[in-house]
Amino acid sequence: MERFADMIEAWYEQHGRDLPWRNTDNPYRIWISEVILQQTRVAQGYDYFLRFVERFPTVQALAGASEDEVMRMWQGLGYYSRARHLHAAARAIVRRGGTFPETYEGVRALPGIGDYTAAAICAFAYGLPRAVVDGNVYRVLARWAGIGEPTDTAKGKRLFADLAGELLDKERPAAYNQAIMDFGALQCTPRLPDCPSCPLAGTCVAYAEGRVAELPVRAHKTKVTDRYFNYIYVRAGASILIRRRTGNDIWKGLYEFPLIESPGEWGEEAFYASGALRELLAGGESPLFRCLWRGVRHVLSHQVIHATFYEAVLPDDADSFPGYVRVSPDEVDRYALPRLLHQFLERFA
Ligand code: SF4
C-alpha cells in the first residue's frame, strides 16, 4: 500500500499553497509566521506577516523595539500575550549572543514557544525530523485513523503525537509537514471535507465507517464569559484621554479610553449613578455625558464583550480622569488599541 506520507505529499504538489513564509529556511521568519497563523486566517495573516517582518526584519530588530511598538504592529490580531512572548523571546536570544537556537530543546525553551511552534521551526528551518501537530493535523489523523480519543486530553495528545511521529516522512520533514497542514486546511476541512476526491479515501477509517462528521473529538468545551464594558470617550479641548491596560487580563499593554466594567448591561441611569464613575472622576468635575453607541458585541475566543460608549466633554484644563494620557486624535495612531476601539474611532472620531 502506498505510504500515507507519499499520498499526502503527492496531493500537496498539486494543491498546496504558495505562501511567502514557505520558501525560506530562516527560523526567525518561520517563527513569526507560525505565531501569526495560529490565530488568524491565512489571507489576513499574510498582510500582518509582511508588515511585521518589514518593520522587524531580524531578531535583533524585534529585540530592540519598544513593547508599545511591537503591540502596535500586532494590533487587531488579538492574543496579545503572543506578541509579548515574541518580544521577550527575541530579547532572550539577543542576550545569549543573537543566534537563533538550532536544537528542538533550545527552541522549545524560548518564552511562549510550545511543542507545535518548536516542531514547525525545527522542521522548516533545520530539516529536523519533527512532526508538527496543529488543529489541521489532529483532524486529518483522527479521521484517517478513526481515533475517537479526545485531542485535548494528555492521553489524546500523546496518542496523536506518537502517530504523527510514526507517519512523518523523516527524509523530508518540511515538505511532509507543510503537506499535511495544507491537506487539513483545504481537503479534509472541518465542515464538508471533499472525501469523494480525496487520495486517502481508500484507507480512511472515518470515511469507511461514516464517522467523518464526528471526528475529531474534544473533551472540553471552550467556556465563553460575557463581560460588560462601559467606555468613556473623553474629549478635553483638542485632546482625548487614553491609558495603558495593565493587570493579567485581555489587551494587556494596549491603550484604551476610561473604562467602567459592570456586572451586567447597564442603562444610562445605572451608569450615571454608579460609584465607579465617581471613583474614575476622582473628585474632579463631572463632565457632560451622552451615550454614543450601545449594544456593541465584540467576540473574542473566550469572552464576549458587550460594549457601550459614552462621550464626555471636558474643558481643556479640567483635572477629572487623573492618570490618563492626553493625546490629539491624530496622535492616537501611535498607540496600540484593541480593534473594538478602532471600530469606535472610525465611526465617531
Ligand atoms: S476521506 Fe474525507 S475524512 Fe478521510 S482523510 Fe479524506 S477528506 Fe478527510
Boltz pocket constraint, residues with backbone or C-beta under 6 A from the ligand:
constraints:
  - pocket:
      binder: B
      contacts: [[A, 140], [A, 143], [A, 144], [A, 187], [A, 188], [A, 189], [A, 193], [A, 194], [A, 195], [A, 198], [A, 199], [A, 200], [A, 201], [A, 204], [A, 205], [A, 206], [A, 207], [A, 212]]
      max_distance: 6.0
